[in-house]
Amino acid sequence: MTTVESVRAIWCRELQAEDISVDDDFFALGGQSLIMVKIQGAFLDELGVEVPMDQMFLNSTVASISAYIDSQAVRAA
């Protein structure tokens, strides 16, 4: 599974929505801080990457947060 697919699956689960596109904005989908914390935990548990809260705010789409996560994996390698 790609990072985008994994992130999208986490967002769908935590936002309780099935039709999230990679360009949908987290906040426009009804996202708020408590859901963001759950997603942050899922990123750590399921993807093995810690995403700082500021990056969650700056990268508020599946596409952008996935690109951030991938960039962190490249730096760690």
N, CA, C, O and CB atoms as a CASP TS submission, in Angstrom:
PFRMAT TS
TARGET T0000
AUTHOR 0000-0000-0000
METHOD Language model
MODEL 1
PARENT N/A
ATOM      1  N   MET     1       0.850  -1.178   0.000  1.00  0.00           N
ATOM      2  CA  MET     1       0.000   0.000   0.000  1.00  0.00           C
ATOM      3  C   MET     1       0.896   1.242   0.000  1.00  0.00           C
ATOM      4  O   MET     1       1.865   1.303   0.756  1.00  0.00           O
ATOM      5  CB  MET     1      -0.967  -0.002   1.230  1.00  0.00           C
ATOM      6  N   THR     2       0.586   2.211  -0.825  1.00  0.00           N
ATOM      7  CA  THR     2       1.372   3.445  -0.882  1.00  0.00           C
ATOM      8  C   THR     2       1.059   4.333   0.323  1.00  0.00           C
ATOM      9  O   THR     2       0.079   4.116   1.034  1.00  0.00           O
ATOM     10  CB  THR     2       1.092   4.207  -2.195  1.00  0.00           C
ATOM     11  N   THR     3       1.896   5.316   0.531  1.00  0.00           N
ATOM     12  CA  THR     3       1.654   6.257   1.626  1.00  0.00           C
ATOM     13  C   THR     3       0.324   6.960   1.445  1.00  0.00           C
ATOM     14  O   THR     3      -0.434   7.114   2.403  1.00  0.00           O
ATOM     15  CB  THR     3       2.783   7.285   1.715  1.00  0.00           C
ATOM     16  N   VAL     4       0.032   7.389   0.223  1.00  0.00           N
ATOM     17  CA  VAL     4      -1.238   8.082  -0.038  1.00  0.00           C
ATOM     18  C   VAL     4      -2.417   7.184   0.312  1.00  0.00           C
ATOM     19  O   VAL     4      -3.367   7.636   0.952  1.00  0.00           O
ATOM     20  CB  VAL     4      -1.327   8.522  -1.517  1.00  0.00           C
ATOM     21  N   GLU     5      -2.371   5.934  -0.091  1.00  0.00           N
ATOM     22  CA  GLU     5      -3.464   5.008   0.212  1.00  0.00           C
ATOM     23  C   GLU     5      -3.601   4.786   1.713  1.00  0.00           C
ATOM     24  O   GLU     5      -4.714   4.732   2.236  1.00  0.00           O
ATOM     25  CB  GLU     5      -3.241   3.670  -0.496  1.00  0.00           C
ATOM     26  N   SER     6      -2.484   4.659   2.398  1.00  0.00           N
ATOM     27  CA  SER     6      -2.514   4.451   3.844  1.00  0.00           C
ATOM     28  C   SER     6      -3.064   5.669   4.573  1.00  0.00           C
ATOM     29  O   SER     6      -3.904   5.542   5.463  1.00  0.00           O
ATOM     30  CB  SER     6      -1.118   4.125   4.360  1.00  0.00           C
ATOM     31  N   VAL     7      -2.584   6.851   4.188  1.00  0.00           N
ATOM     32  CA  VAL     7      -3.071   8.083   4.816  1.00  0.00           C
ATOM     33  C   VAL     7      -4.562   8.261   4.552  1.00  0.00           C
ATOM     34  O   VAL     7      -5.322   8.610   5.456  1.00  0.00           O
ATOM     35  CB  VAL     7      -2.288   9.308   4.295  1.00  0.00           C
ATOM     36  N   ARG     8      -4.970   8.023   3.329  1.00  0.00           N
ATOM     37  CA  ARG     8      -6.397   8.152   2.988  1.00  0.00           C
ATOM     38  C   ARG     8      -7.237   7.187   3.820  1.00  0.00           C
ATOM     39  O   ARG     8      -8.301   7.566   4.310  1.00  0.00           O
ATOM     40  CB  ARG     8      -6.624   7.888   1.479  1.00  0.00           C
ATOM     41  N   ALA     9      -6.782   5.955   3.987  1.00  0.00           N
ATOM     42  CA  ALA     9      -7.521   4.970   4.778  1.00  0.00           C
ATOM     43  C   ALA     9      -7.640   5.421   6.234  1.00  0.00           C
ATOM     44  O   ALA     9      -8.694   5.260   6.849  1.00  0.00           O
ATOM     45  CB  ALA     9      -6.832   3.594   4.704  1.00  0.00           C
ATOM     46  N   ILE    10      -6.568   5.984   6.784  1.00  0.00           N
ATOM     47  CA  ILE    10      -6.606   6.486   8.161  1.00  0.00           C
ATOM     48  C   ILE    10      -7.591   7.642   8.272  1.00  0.00           C
ATOM     49  O   ILE    10      -8.403   7.683   9.196  1.00  0.00           O
ATOM     50  CB  ILE    10      -5.199   6.934   8.621  1.00  0.00           C
ATOM     51  N   TRP    11      -7.523   8.581   7.334  1.00  0.00           N
ATOM     52  CA  TRP    11      -8.455   9.715   7.358  1.00  0.00           C
ATOM     53  C   TRP    11      -9.898   9.238   7.238  1.00  0.00           C
ATOM     54  O   TRP    11     -10.770   9.700   7.974  1.00  0.00           O
ATOM     55  CB  TRP    11      -8.132  10.702   6.224  1.00  0.00           C
ATOM     56  N   CYS    12     -10.149   8.324   6.321  1.00  0.00           N
ATOM     57  CA  CYS    12     -11.518   7.817   6.147  1.00  0.00           C
ATOM     58  C   CYS    12     -12.034   7.205   7.447  1.00  0.00           C
ATOM     59  O   CYS    12     -13.169   7.454   7.853  1.00  0.00           O
ATOM     60  CB  CYS    12     -11.570   6.769   5.008  1.00  0.00           C
ATOM     61  N   ARG    13     -11.199   6.412   8.087  1.00  0.00           N
ATOM     62  CA  ARG    13     -11.599   5.773   9.344  1.00  0.00           C
ATOM     63  C   ARG    13     -11.850   6.807  10.433  1.00  0.00           C
ATOM     64  O   ARG    13     -12.891   6.769  11.090  1.00  0.00           O
ATOM     65  CB  ARG    13     -10.527   4.781   9.804  1.00  0.00           C
ATOM     66  N   GLU    14     -10.927   7.715  10.631  1.00  0.00           N
ATOM     67  CA  GLU    14     -11.028   8.665  11.740  1.00  0.00           C
ATOM     68  C   GLU    14     -12.065   9.765  11.500  1.00  0.00           C
ATOM     69  O   GLU    14     -12.668  10.267  12.449  1.00  0.00           O
ATOM     70  CB  GLU    14      -9.680   9.294  11.990  1.00  0.00           C
ATOM     71  N   LEU    15     -12.272  10.135  10.246  1.00  0.00           N
ATOM     72  CA  LEU    15     -13.291  11.142   9.923  1.00  0.00           C
ATOM     73  C   LEU    15     -14.645  10.502   9.629  1.00  0.00           C
ATOM     74  O   LEU    15     -15.627  11.197   9.369  1.00  0.00           O
ATOM     75  CB  LEU    15     -12.845  11.980   8.723  1.00  0.00           C
ATOM     76  N   GLN    16     -14.687   9.184   9.672  1.00  0.00           N
ATOM     77  CA  GLN    16     -15.906   8.411   9.417  1.00  0.00           C
ATOM     78  C   GLN    16     -16.557   8.820   8.091  1.00  0.00           C
ATOM     79  O   GLN    16     -17.740   9.150   8.020  1.00  0.00           O
ATOM     80  CB  GLN    16     -16.905   8.596  10.572  1.00  0.00           C
ATOM     81  N   ALA    17     -15.728   8.782   7.050  1.00  0.00           N
ATOM     82  CA  ALA    17     -16.167   9.111   5.695  1.00  0.00           C
ATOM     83  C   ALA    17     -15.479   8.151   4.734  1.00  0.00           C
ATOM     84  O   ALA    17     -14.352   7.720   4.978  1.00  0.00           O
ATOM     85  CB  ALA    17     -15.845  10.605   5.331  1.00  0.00           C
ATOM     86  N   GLU    18     -16.154   7.820   3.650  1.00  0.00           N
ATOM     87  CA  GLU    18     -15.572   6.883   2.683  1.00  0.00           C
ATOM     88  C   GLU    18     -15.133   7.536   1.386  1.00  0.00           C
ATOM     89  O   GLU    18     -14.393   6.933   0.609  1.00  0.00           O
ATOM     90  CB  GLU    18     -16.554   5.803   2.375  1.00  0.00           C
ATOM     91  N   ASP    19     -15.575   8.748   1.143  1.00  0.00           N
ATOM     92  CA  ASP    19     -15.346   9.361  -0.169  1.00  0.00           C
ATOM     93  C   ASP    19     -14.347  10.520  -0.116  1.00  0.00           C
ATOM     94  O   ASP    19     -14.522  11.521  -0.810  1.00  0.00           O
ATOM     95  CB  ASP    19     -16.661   9.854  -0.740  1.00  0.00           C
ATOM     96  N   ILE    20     -13.319  10.389   0.691  1.00  0.00           N
ATOM     97  CA  ILE    20     -12.317  11.437   0.801  1.00  0.00           C
ATOM     98  C   ILE    20     -11.348  11.335  -0.376  1.00  0.00           C
ATOM     99  O   ILE    20     -10.808  10.267  -0.666  1.00  0.00           O
ATOM    100  CB  ILE    20     -11.559  11.340   2.152  1.00  0.00           C
ATOM    101  N   SER    21     -11.142  12.467  -1.045  1.00  0.00           N
ATOM    102  CA  SER    21     -10.177  12.485  -2.147  1.00  0.00           C
ATOM    103  C   SER    21      -8.841  12.996  -1.618  1.00  0.00           C
ATOM    104  O   SER    21      -8.773  13.547  -0.519  1.00  0.00           O
ATOM    105  CB  SER    21     -10.685  13.373  -3.332  1.00  0.00           C
ATOM    106  N   VAL    22      -7.806  12.819  -2.382  1.00  0.00           N
ATOM    107  CA  VAL    22      -6.463  13.221  -1.944  1.00  0.00           C
ATOM    108  C   VAL    22      -6.333  14.734  -1.811  1.00  0.00           C
ATOM    109  O   VAL    22      -5.409  15.214  -1.154  1.00  0.00           O
ATOM    110  CB  VAL    22      -5.414  12.702  -2.920  1.00  0.00           C
ATOM    111  N   ASP    23      -7.240  15.494  -2.422  1.00  0.00           N
ATOM    112  CA  ASP    23      -7.176  16.956  -2.374  1.00  0.00           C
ATOM    113  C   ASP    23      -8.189  17.587  -1.426  1.00  0.00           C
ATOM    114  O   ASP    23      -8.247  18.812  -1.318  1.00  0.00           O
ATOM    115  CB  ASP    23      -7.383  17.508  -3.746  1.00  0.00           C
ATOM    116  N   ASP    24      -8.990  16.770  -0.734  1.00  0.00           N
ATOM    117  CA  ASP    24      -9.939  17.315   0.235  1.00  0.00           C
ATOM    118  C   ASP    24      -9.190  17.862   1.445  1.00  0.00           C
ATOM    119  O   ASP    24      -8.224  17.262   1.915  1.00  0.00           O
ATOM    120  CB  ASP    24     -10.958  16.238   0.672  1.00  0.00           C
ATOM    121  N   ASP    25      -9.644  18.995   1.935  1.00  0.00           N
ATOM    122  CA  ASP    25      -9.024  19.625   3.090  1.00  0.00           C
ATOM    123  C   ASP    25      -9.575  19.026   4.386  1.00  0.00           C
ATOM    124  O   ASP    25     -10.788  18.900   4.557  1.00  0.00           O
ATOM    125  CB  ASP    25      -9.253  21.146   3.059  1.00  0.00           C
ATOM    126  N   PHE    26      -8.681  18.665   5.282  1.00  0.00           N
ATOM    127  CA  PHE    26      -9.034  18.057   6.562  1.00  0.00           C
ATOM    128  C   PHE    26     -10.085  18.884   7.306  1.00  0.00           C
ATOM    129  O   PHE    26     -11.063  18.337   7.816  1.00  0.00           O
ATOM    130  CB  PHE    26      -7.786  17.896   7.430  1.00  0.00           C
ATOM    131  N   PHE    27      -9.881  20.186   7.364  1.00  0.00           N
ATOM    132  CA  PHE    27     -10.776  21.044   8.130  1.00  0.00           C
ATOM    133  C   PHE    27     -12.126  21.211   7.448  1.00  0.00           C
ATOM    134  O   PHE    27     -13.152  21.312   8.120  1.00  0.00           O
ATOM    135  CB  PHE    27     -10.140  22.399   8.345  1.00  0.00           C
ATOM    136  N   ALA    28     -12.132  21.242   6.129  1.00  0.00           N
ATOM    137  CA  ALA    28     -13.391  21.328   5.378  1.00  0.00           C
ATOM    138  C   ALA    28     -14.216  20.047   5.536  1.00  0.00           C
ATOM    139  O   ALA    28     -15.438  20.065   5.386  1.00  0.00           O
ATOM    140  CB  ALA    28     -13.107  21.592   3.885  1.00  0.00           C
ATOM    141  N   LEU    29     -13.538  18.940   5.839  1.00  0.00           N
ATOM    142  CA  LEU    29     -14.221  17.659   6.054  1.00  0.00           C
ATOM    143  C   LEU    29     -14.777  17.530   7.472  1.00  0.00           C
ATOM    144  O   LEU    29     -15.369  16.508   7.820  1.00  0.00           O
ATOM    145  CB  LEU    29     -13.266  16.506   5.774  1.00  0.00           C
ATOM    146  N   GLY    30     -14.586  18.562   8.282  1.00  0.00           N
ATOM    147  CA  GLY    30     -15.059  18.523   9.658  1.00  0.00           C
ATOM    148  C   GLY    30     -13.986  18.131  10.652  1.00  0.00           C
ATOM    149  O   GLY    30     -14.275  17.894  11.825  1.00  0.00           O
ATOM    150  N   GLY    31     -12.753  18.061  10.189  1.00  0.00           N
ATOM    151  CA  GLY    31     -11.658  17.696  11.076  1.00  0.00           C
ATOM    152  C   GLY    31     -11.430  18.748  12.143  1.00  0.00           C
ATOM    153  O   GLY    31     -11.569  19.947  11.904  1.00  0.00           O
ATOM    154  N   GLN    32     -11.078  18.273  13.319  1.00  0.00           N
ATOM    155  CA  GLN    32     -10.758  19.165  14.432  1.00  0.00           C
ATOM    156  C   GLN    32      -9.639  18.535  15.251  1.00  0.00           C
ATOM    157  O   GLN    32      -9.171  17.442  14.931  1.00  0.00           O
ATOM    158  CB  GLN    32     -12.015  19.441  15.321  1.00  0.00           C
ATOM    159  N   SER    33      -9.214  19.215  16.294  1.00  0.00           N
ATOM    160  CA  SER    33      -7.992  18.824  16.991  1.00  0.00           C
ATOM    161  C   SER    33      -8.029  17.414  17.584  1.00  0.00           C
ATOM    162  O   SER    33      -7.015  16.717  17.544  1.00  0.00           O
ATOM    163  CB  SER    33      -7.715  19.801  18.079  1.00  0.00           C
ATOM    164  N   LEU    34      -9.145  16.982  18.124  1.00  0.00           N
ATOM    165  CA  LEU    34      -9.203  15.642  18.709  1.00  0.00           C
ATOM    166  C   LEU    34      -9.020  14.562  17.650  1.00  0.00           C
ATOM    167  O   LEU    34      -8.343  13.562  17.887  1.00  0.00           O
ATOM    168  CB  LEU    34     -10.529  15.439  19.435  1.00  0.00           C
ATOM    169  N   ILE    35      -9.623  14.765  16.484  1.00  0.00           N
ATOM    170  CA  ILE    35      -9.447  13.814  15.383  1.00  0.00           C
ATOM    171  C   ILE    35      -8.011  13.870  14.876  1.00  0.00           C
ATOM    172  O   ILE    35      -7.427  12.846  14.522  1.00  0.00           O
ATOM    173  CB  ILE    35     -10.440  14.111  14.229  1.00  0.00           C
ATOM    174  N   MET    36      -7.453  15.067  14.844  1.00  0.00           N
ATOM    175  CA  MET    36      -6.070  15.222  14.390  1.00  0.00           C
ATOM    176  C   MET    36      -5.114  14.432  15.291  1.00  0.00           C
ATOM    177  O   MET    36      -4.174  13.810  14.797  1.00  0.00           O
ATOM    178  CB  MET    36      -5.674  16.716  14.367  1.00  0.00           C
ATOM    179  N   VAL    37      -5.344  14.452  16.592  1.00  0.00           N
ATOM    180  CA  VAL    37      -4.497  13.711  17.522  1.00  0.00           C
ATOM    181  C   VAL    37      -4.626  12.208  17.259  1.00  0.00           C
ATOM    182  O   VAL    37      -3.631  11.487  17.317  1.00  0.00           O
ATOM    183  CB  VAL    37      -4.875  14.043  18.991  1.00  0.00           C
ATOM    184  N   LYS    38      -5.834  11.733  16.972  1.00  0.00           N
ATOM    185  CA  LYS    38      -6.029  10.309  16.652  1.00  0.00           C
ATOM    186  C   LYS    38      -5.281   9.946  15.372  1.00  0.00           C
ATOM    187  O   LYS    38      -4.648   8.892  15.295  1.00  0.00           O
ATOM    188  CB  LYS    38      -7.538   9.981  16.501  1.00  0.00           C
ATOM    189  N   ILE    39      -5.354  10.811  14.379  1.00  0.00           N
ATOM    190  CA  ILE    39      -4.658  10.569  13.113  1.00  0.00           C
ATOM    191  C   ILE    39      -3.153  10.586  13.329  1.00  0.00           C
ATOM    192  O   ILE    39      -2.433   9.755  12.776  1.00  0.00           O
ATOM    193  CB  ILE    39      -5.058  11.620  12.058  1.00  0.00           C
ATOM    194  N   GLN    40      -2.683  11.519  14.123  1.00  0.00           N
ATOM    195  CA  GLN    40      -1.260  11.597  14.443  1.00  0.00           C
ATOM    196  C   GLN    40      -0.787  10.290  15.090  1.00  0.00           C
ATOM    197  O   GLN    40       0.285   9.783  14.759  1.00  0.00           O
ATOM    198  CB  GLN    40      -0.981  12.796  15.379  1.00  0.00           C
ATOM    199  N   GLY    41      -1.583   9.753  16.007  1.00  0.00           N
ATOM    200  CA  GLY    41      -1.248   8.480  16.643  1.00  0.00           C
ATOM    201  C   GLY    41      -1.260   7.330  15.654  1.00  0.00           C
ATOM    202  O   GLY    41      -0.411   6.441  15.718  1.00  0.00           O
ATOM    203  N   ALA    42      -2.229   7.344  14.730  1.00  0.00           N
ATOM    204  CA  ALA    42      -2.314   6.291  13.715  1.00  0.00           C
ATOM    205  C   ALA    42      -1.103   6.337  12.781  1.00  0.00           C
ATOM    206  O   ALA    42      -0.596   5.293  12.369  1.00  0.00           O
ATOM    207  CB  ALA    42      -3.617   6.433  12.902  1.00  0.00           C
ATOM    208  N   PHE    43      -0.637   7.549  12.448  1.00  0.00           N
ATOM    209  CA  PHE    43       0.562   7.660  11.619  1.00  0.00           C
ATOM    210  C   PHE    43       1.746   6.988  12.311  1.00  0.00           C
ATOM    211  O   PHE    43       2.527   6.281  11.673  1.00  0.00           O
ATOM    212  CB  PHE    43       0.884   9.143  11.321  1.00  0.00           C
ATOM    213  N   LEU    44       1.871   7.208  13.597  1.00  0.00           N
ATOM    214  CA  LEU    44       2.975   6.615  14.346  1.00  0.00           C
ATOM    215  C   LEU    44       2.812   5.096  14.450  1.00  0.00           C
ATOM    216  O   LEU    44       3.760   4.350  14.202  1.00  0.00           O
ATOM    217  CB  LEU    44       3.063   7.237  15.750  1.00  0.00           C
ATOM    218  N   ASP    45       1.607   4.639  14.816  1.00  0.00           N
ATOM    219  CA  ASP    45       1.356   3.201  14.995  1.00  0.00           C
ATOM    220  C   ASP    45       1.407   2.415  13.693  1.00  0.00           C
ATOM    221  O   ASP    45       1.990   1.333  13.635  1.00  0.00           O
ATOM    222  CB  ASP    45       0.013   2.994  15.642  1.00  0.00           C
ATOM    223  N   GLU    46       0.795   2.963  12.651  1.00  0.00           N
ATOM    224  CA  GLU    46       0.612   2.207  11.410  1.00  0.00           C
ATOM    225  C   GLU    46       1.682   2.473  10.358  1.00  0.00           C
ATOM    226  O   GLU    46       2.016   1.591   9.567  1.00  0.00           O
ATOM    227  CB  GLU    46      -0.726   2.521  10.830  1.00  0.00           C
ATOM    228  N   LEU    47       2.218   3.690  10.351  1.00  0.00           N
ATOM    229  CA  LEU    47       3.210   4.036   9.331  1.00  0.00           C
ATOM    230  C   LEU    47       4.609   4.165   9.914  1.00  0.00           C
ATOM    231  O   LEU    47       5.592   4.239   9.177  1.00  0.00           O
ATOM    232  CB  LEU    47       2.822   5.332   8.643  1.00  0.00           C
ATOM    233  N   GLY    48       4.696   4.191  11.248  1.00  0.00           N
ATOM    234  CA  GLY    48       5.989   4.288  11.896  1.00  0.00           C
ATOM    235  C   GLY    48       6.652   5.645  11.763  1.00  0.00           C
ATOM    236  O   GLY    48       7.877   5.754  11.829  1.00  0.00           O
ATOM    237  N   VAL    49       5.843   6.684  11.576  1.00  0.00           N
ATOM    238  CA  VAL    49       6.397   8.030  11.423  1.00  0.00           C
ATOM    239  C   VAL    49       5.678   8.987  12.364  1.00  0.00           C
ATOM    240  O   VAL    49       4.453   8.975  12.485  1.00  0.00           O
ATOM    241  CB  VAL    49       6.275   8.517   9.954  1.00  0.00           C
ATOM    242  N   GLU    50       6.480   9.817  13.028  1.00  0.00           N
ATOM    243  CA  GLU    50       5.924  10.840  13.903  1.00  0.00           C
ATOM    244  C   GLU    50       5.752  12.118  13.096  1.00  0.00           C
ATOM    245  O   GLU    50       6.712  12.643  12.532  1.00  0.00           O
ATOM    246  CB  GLU    50       6.835  11.080  15.148  1.00  0.00           C
ATOM    247  N   VAL    51       4.525  12.612  13.046  1.00  0.00           N
ATOM    248  CA  VAL    51       4.227  13.829  12.302  1.00  0.00           C
ATOM    249  C   VAL    51       3.898  14.921  13.320  1.00  0.00           C
ATOM    250  O   VAL    51       2.892  14.829  14.024  1.00  0.00           O
ATOM    251  CB  VAL    51       3.040  13.611  11.285  1.00  0.00           C
ATOM    252  N   PRO    52       4.741  15.953  13.401  1.00  0.00           N
ATOM    253  CA  PRO    52       4.480  17.035  14.351  1.00  0.00           C
ATOM    254  C   PRO    52       3.146  17.733  14.053  1.00  0.00           C
ATOM    255  O   PRO    52       2.702  17.794  12.906  1.00  0.00           O
ATOM    256  CB  PRO    52       5.628  18.057  14.317  1.00  0.00           C
ATOM    257  N   MET    53       2.532  18.247  15.093  1.00  0.00           N
ATOM    258  CA  MET    53       1.226  18.897  14.956  1.00  0.00           C
ATOM    259  C   MET    53       1.269  20.056  13.965  1.00  0.00           C
ATOM    260  O   MET    53       0.320  20.243  13.203  1.00  0.00           O
ATOM    261  CB  MET    53       0.744  19.397  16.313  1.00  0.00           C
ATOM    262  N   ASP    54       2.351  20.839  13.957  1.00  0.00           N
ATOM    263  CA  ASP    54       2.412  21.959  13.022  1.00  0.00           C
ATOM    264  C   ASP    54       2.359  21.490  11.574  1.00  0.00           C
ATOM    265  O   ASP    54       1.792  22.170  10.718  1.00  0.00           O
ATOM    266  CB  ASP    54       3.677  22.768  13.256  1.00  0.00           C
ATOM    267  N   GLN    55       2.950  20.328  11.299  1.00  0.00           N
ATOM    268  CA  GLN    55       2.903  19.785   9.941  1.00  0.00           C
ATOM    269  C   GLN    55       1.497  19.303   9.585  1.00  0.00           C
ATOM    270  O   GLN    55       1.094  19.346   8.423  1.00  0.00           O
ATOM    271  CB  GLN    55       3.905  18.634   9.795  1.00  0.00           C
ATOM    272  N   MET    56       0.762  18.848  10.587  1.00  0.00           N
ATOM    273  CA  MET    56      -0.631  18.436  10.349  1.00  0.00           C
ATOM    274  C   MET    56      -1.458  19.644   9.910  1.00  0.00           C
ATOM    275  O   MET    56      -2.316  19.528   9.035  1.00  0.00           O
ATOM    276  CB  MET    56      -1.248  17.790  11.632  1.00  0.00           C
ATOM    277  N   PHE    57      -1.199  20.801  10.518  1.00  0.00           N
ATOM    278  CA  PHE    57      -1.916  22.018  10.144  1.00  0.00           C
ATOM    279  C   PHE    57      -1.459  22.540   8.785  1.00  0.00           C
ATOM    280  O   PHE    57      -2.280  22.987   7.984  1.00  0.00           O
ATOM    281  CB  PHE    57      -1.719  23.095  11.208  1.00  0.00           C
ATOM    282  N   LEU    58      -0.167  22.486   8.523  1.00  0.00           N
ATOM    283  CA  LEU    58       0.381  23.004   7.262  1.00  0.00           C
ATOM    284  C   LEU    58       0.039  22.123   6.069  1.00  0.00           C
ATOM    285  O   LEU    58      -0.086  22.620   4.950  1.00  0.00           O
ATOM    286  CB  LEU    58       1.883  23.143   7.369  1.00  0.00           C
ATOM    287  N   ASN    59      -0.112  20.831   6.291  1.00  0.00           N
ATOM    288  CA  ASN    59      -0.379  19.862   5.224  1.00  0.00           C
ATOM    289  C   ASN    59      -1.748  19.236   5.469  1.00  0.00           C
ATOM    290  O   ASN    59      -1.852  18.124   5.987  1.00  0.00           O
ATOM    291  CB  ASN    59       0.737  18.761   5.162  1.00  0.00           C
ATOM    292  N   SER    60      -2.789  19.961   5.092  1.00  0.00           N
ATOM    293  CA  SER    60      -4.141  19.563   5.483  1.00  0.00           C
ATOM    294  C   SER    60      -4.898  18.748   4.433  1.00  0.00           C
ATOM    295  O   SER    60      -6.119  18.613   4.506  1.00  0.00           O
ATOM    296  CB  SER    60      -4.929  20.777   5.805  1.00  0.00           C
ATOM    297  N   THR    61      -4.165  18.205   3.457  1.00  0.00           N
ATOM    298  CA  THR    61      -4.783  17.275   2.504  1.00  0.00           C
ATOM    299  C   THR    61      -4.034  15.950   2.553  1.00  0.00           C
ATOM    300  O   THR    61      -2.888  15.892   2.999  1.00  0.00           O
ATOM    301  CB  THR    61      -4.778  17.861   1.052  1.00  0.00           C
ATOM    302  N   VAL    62      -4.680  14.897   2.097  1.00  0.00           N
ATOM    303  CA  VAL    62      -4.032  13.588   2.030  1.00  0.00           C
ATOM    304  C   VAL    62      -2.761  13.686   1.185  1.00  0.00           C
ATOM    305  O   VAL    62      -1.716  13.154   1.562  1.00  0.00           O
ATOM    306  CB  VAL    62      -4.999  12.522   1.442  1.00  0.00           C
ATOM    307  N   ALA    63      -2.856  14.359   0.057  1.00  0.00           N
ATOM    308  CA  ALA    63      -1.709  14.468  -0.850  1.00  0.00           C
ATOM    309  C   ALA    63      -0.535  15.174  -0.180  1.00  0.00           C
ATOM    310  O   ALA    63       0.602  14.710  -0.264  1.00  0.00           O
ATOM    311  CB  ALA    63      -2.108  15.215  -2.124  1.00  0.00           C
ATOM    312  N   SER    64      -0.810  16.293   0.483  1.00  0.00           N
ATOM    313  CA  SER    64       0.300  17.063   1.052  1.00  0.00           C
ATOM    314  C   SER    64       0.909  16.392   2.277  1.00  0.00           C
ATOM    315  O   SER    64       2.129  16.419   2.434  1.00  0.00           O
ATOM    316  CB  SER    64      -0.170  18.454   1.421  1.00  0.00           C
ATOM    317  N   ILE    65       0.108  15.794   3.146  1.00  0.00           N
ATOM    318  CA  ILE    65       0.677  15.132   4.319  1.00  0.00           C
ATOM    319  C   ILE    65       1.417  13.855   3.900  1.00  0.00           C
ATOM    320  O   ILE    65       2.409  13.475   4.524  1.00  0.00           O
ATOM    321  CB  ILE    65      -0.435  14.802   5.349  1.00  0.00           C
ATOM    322  N   SER    66       0.934  13.201   2.851  1.00  0.00           N
ATOM    323  CA  SER    66       1.633  12.023   2.329  1.00  0.00           C
ATOM    324  C   SER    66       2.999  12.405   1.774  1.00  0.00           C
ATOM    325  O   SER    66       3.982  11.693   1.981  1.00  0.00           O
ATOM    326  CB  SER    66       0.795  11.336   1.239  1.00  0.00           C
ATOM    327  N   ALA    67       3.056  13.528   1.069  1.00  0.00           N
ATOM    328  CA  ALA    67       4.334  14.008   0.534  1.00  0.00           C
ATOM    329  C   ALA    67       5.289  14.346   1.675  1.00  0.00           C
ATOM    330  O   ALA    67       6.483  14.061   1.594  1.00  0.00           O
ATOM    331  CB  ALA    67       4.120  15.244  -0.372  1.00  0.00           C
ATOM    332  N   TYR    68       4.762  14.952   2.735  1.00  0.00           N
ATOM    333  CA  TYR    68       5.588  15.252   3.907  1.00  0.00           C
ATOM    334  C   TYR    68       6.140  13.964   4.510  1.00  0.00           C
ATOM    335  O   TYR    68       7.333  13.870   4.797  1.00  0.00           O
ATOM    336  CB  TYR    68       4.773  16.032   4.964  1.00  0.00           C
ATOM    337  N   ILE    69       5.264  12.964   4.704  1.00  0.00           N
ATOM    338  CA  ILE    69       5.678  11.684   5.293  1.00  0.00           C
ATOM    339  C   ILE    69       6.742  11.025   4.424  1.00  0.00           C
ATOM    340  O   ILE    69       7.745  10.530   4.939  1.00  0.00           O
ATOM    341  CB  ILE    69       4.464  10.739   5.463  1.00  0.00           C
ATOM    342  N   ASP    70       6.532  11.015   3.118  1.00  0.00           N
ATOM    343  CA  ASP    70       7.528  10.435   2.213  1.00  0.00           C
ATOM    344  C   ASP    70       8.851  11.178   2.285  1.00  0.00           C
ATOM    345  O   ASP    70       9.910  10.554   2.226  1.00  0.00           O
ATOM    346  CB  ASP    70       7.012  10.442   0.781  1.00  0.00           C
ATOM    347  N   SER    71       8.812  12.512   2.412  1.00  0.00           N
ATOM    348  CA  SER    71      10.049  13.286   2.494  1.00  0.00           C
ATOM    349  C   SER    71      10.809  12.965   3.777  1.00  0.00           C
ATOM    350  O   SER    71      12.040  12.992   3.785  1.00  0.00           O
ATOM    351  CB  SER    71       9.747  14.789   2.422  1.00  0.00           C
ATOM    352  N   GLN    72      10.102  12.666   4.847  1.00  0.00           N
ATOM    353  CA  GLN    72      10.750  12.302   6.101  1.00  0.00           C
ATOM    354  C   GLN    72      11.410  10.926   5.996  1.00  0.00           C
ATOM    355  O   GLN    72      12.480  10.698   6.561  1.00  0.00           O
ATOM    356  CB  GLN    72       9.733  12.319   7.250  1.00  0.00           C
ATOM    357  N   ALA    73      10.769  10.022   5.277  1.00  0.00           N
ATOM    358  CA  ALA    73      11.333   8.676   5.085  1.00  0.00           C
ATOM    359  C   ALA    73      12.632   8.761   4.281  1.00  0.00           C
ATOM    360  O   ALA    73      13.585   8.036   4.564  1.00  0.00           O
ATOM    361  CB  ALA    73      10.312   7.747   4.365  1.00  0.00           C
ATOM    362  N   VAL    74      12.670   9.642   3.284  1.00  0.00           N
ATOM    363  CA  VAL    74      13.862   9.809   2.465  1.00  0.00           C
ATOM    364  C   VAL    74      15.000  10.376   3.309  1.00  0.00           C
ATOM    365  O   VAL    74      16.144   9.937   3.187  1.00  0.00           O
ATOM    366  CB  VAL    74      13.570  10.727   1.262  1.00  0.00           C
ATOM    367  N   ARG    75      14.686  11.354   4.167  1.00  0.00           N
ATOM    368  CA  ARG    75      15.712  11.958   5.026  1.00  0.00           C
ATOM    369  C   ARG    75      16.268  10.951   6.030  1.00  0.00           C
ATOM    370  O   ARG    75      17.450  10.989   6.371  1.00  0.00           O
ATOM    371  CB  ARG    75      15.138  13.168   5.768  1.00  0.00           C
ATOM    372  N   ALA    76      15.404  10.052   6.500  1.00  0.00           N
ATOM    373  CA  ALA    76      15.834   9.068   7.496  1.00  0.00           C
ATOM    374  C   ALA    76      16.700   7.969   6.884  1.00  0.00           C
ATOM    375  O   ALA    76      17.481   7.321   7.582  1.00  0.00           O
ATOM    376  CB  ALA    76      14.621   8.446   8.173  1.00  0.00           C
ATOM    377  N   ALA    77      16.556   7.767   5.582  1.00  0.00           N
ATOM    378  CA  ALA    77      17.282   6.680   4.916  1.00  0.00           C
ATOM    379  C   ALA    77      18.728   7.029   4.654  1.00  0.00           C
ATOM    380  O   ALA    77      19.469   6.217   4.100  1.00  0.00           O
ATOM    381  CB  ALA    77      16.610   6.324   3.615  1.00  0.00           C
TER
END
